Amino acid sequence: MAEHLVKVLESYFVTHDVKRFKVEKPDGYDFIPGQATDVSINKPEWENELRPFTFTGLREWKHLEFTIKIYTHHDGVTNQLGRINAGAELILHDVFGAIQYKGPGVFIAGGAGVTPFIAILRDLYYHKNLQGVRLIFSNKTSRDVILGDEFKEMLKENFINIFTREHAIGYLGRRIDRDFLIDNIPDFSRHFYVCGSDDFVKDISKYLLDLGAKPDTLVFEQ
């Protein structure tokens, strides 16, 4: 397994618990939007603690970007990442991932599950290829939304933002269930991209199949 030592060029929080990392891009290192790599921190006690994170930048950029949810309730890898800044070193490994763009359709994300979609949607926007694409993004509250302004700029009315624990003017306050999908998706003969917790992916996939989506049109991490 290849290893690439890279420096953090910039890091800052984009929400109260999600941090963006801009890091060096090794020569010849490439990915398909939606893919990920295992990342560890270049410190003796952390270098063998690998965790998978999705690339969220464009392939055309001269640097790599990760957008990572930080969990502070125990001293794990993301808690450590929350403490590091520019100048720290990370170790990147081989690229992998099953979430890739197959064609126009509906992206359905729960919380930090939106991260594999960031690079895909940015790539489509960059190449002016967002026709027929919609994002349904579920979060607990408005303060949890990752890159909401950017999604709105890219997708306009095709960005549906819903909260499960907050009722705010102009936003839907409900969960993504079977009835929600019926109300918001007129055509189930298209691609569906689903990412979130294991239960989220399981439930949404079941609803979609029940409503007529075909198994080979569902795209999610296996």
Buried (B, 14 or more C-beta within 10 A) or exposed (E): EEEBEBEBBEBEEBBEBBBBBBBBBBEEBEBBBBBBBBBBBBEEEBBEBBBEBBBBBBBEEEBBBBBBBBBEEEEBBBEBBBEBEEEBBBBBBEBEBEBEBEEBBBBBBBBBBBBBBBBBBBBBBBEEEBEEBBBBBBBEEEEBBBBBEBBBEBBEEBBBBBBBEBEEEEBBEBBBEBEBBEEBBEEBEBBBBBBBEEEBBEBBBEBBBEEEBEEEBBBBBE
